[in-house]
Amino acid sequence: MSERFFLYDENEPTDTRYVSFMGEAQRFDLAIVQTNRYYGKKLVLDMQSSRYGIIGQDDLEEEGYLEQAFRLDDDDAEELRDFLKEVI
């Protein structure tokens, strides 16, 4: 067996916020992770759908970003976008 080649293997303390809220048609159970790794963006994990995105303000403004990353319809994506604008 060959030796494993790591590109990186680091530990870093993070700040994680767990939040759950009910939208009009969908429940969101999120973990929002603040780290130094992603240039000020936050790692947003949706534990209901097992999807995630690395999200900053610019991503919230990009049309279709949340819809694609979290596979949401327009209404559910808008509810998530409204919430994330408060915390990102």
ABEGO torsion letter per residue (X at the ends): XBBBBBABBBBBBBBBBBBBBBBAABBBBBBBBBBAAAGGBBBBBBAAAGBBBBBBAAAAABBGAAAAAAGBBAAAAAAAAAAAAAAX
